[in-house]
Amino acid sequence: MEIRYIKRFLLFVLFCITPKLWGQQKISGKVITGDELDLVPVLVVNISGNKSSLSDMSGNFEIEAKENDEIRFVKEGYYRVDKKMTKEEINTPFNIILKKIEIQIPEVKIKYKPTGNLAKDNQHYNESRKLQALKSDMDDYMKSPLNQPLPNNAISKTFTGHDFNVGQVNLFGVFNAVSGLVKKATQPKITKANYIETQDFLRRVKNEVNLNFLKKYGMDEEQIDAFLLYADKTRLLAKRYRKDFSINVVEYELKVAFAEYSKTHKLEGTQEQYIH
């Protein structure tokens, strides 16, 4: 009897676990921007599953998703891409191409073509004497004192009727004021970090944030420490995030800082990347 109950229990547990195992799977691929020097990561968001991740410096990404989930790819300066997952793409890596946003420069049309005759061209570009005289008169008029007092720009009480708000509490105003106070009370105030707070923050970054992307570029512990100091100085990390620490946000800030850092510091990984 006991063996029979144990078998039934194991089948029940397997029945409950199987949908979860097959429901969410990790999809992977690569984001292509066409700019090898742009090392800023791409934000990958599973809108249907409310999950997000960041691509690495090469554009490779991985995120949990299932069939029919909508995946969004976002990067500053590029058009956003939304993709709905199909059954065939769940187990097959795929590429996403981001197109850069074009900056439209309006066309400038020159109506008057200079003739080369200075006297004639000056007559066209310079203001007429009548217009100059009018502007001078208007300038003198605006600077002169008022001869009559300005009328009061208000509606007479005779036409406004009774004001039913007199003596009443503005509920919307009170609600907005209370909401503002609650928001200010729940959010930590951003203040400058002292030396000890900065060291504690950087220590937490090294313990909790995945820094493998730095080691891939041949950086040892001393170089990583130097980069973290650079990132904290340029991105104000300890000041902004020591009281409101988010691993994904801090990792994104580090990768943004690394994109600038790699332009002025020689790293083994960057050299190999450009060679290959």
Secondary structure, 3 states (H helix, E strand, C coil): CHHHHHHHHHHHHHHHHHHHHHHCEEEEEEEECCCCCCCCCCEEEECCCCEEEECCCCCEEEEEECCCCEEEEECCCECCEEEECCCCCCCCCEEEECCECCCCCCCCCCCCCCCCCHHHHHHHHCCCHHHHHHHHHHHHHHHCCCCCCCCCCCCCHHHHCCCCCCCCCCHHHHHHHHHHHHHHHHCCCCCCCCHHHHHHHHHHHHHHCCCHHHHCCCCCHHHHHHHHHHHHHHHCHHHHHCCCCCHHHHHHHHHHHHHHHHHHCCCHHHHHHHHC
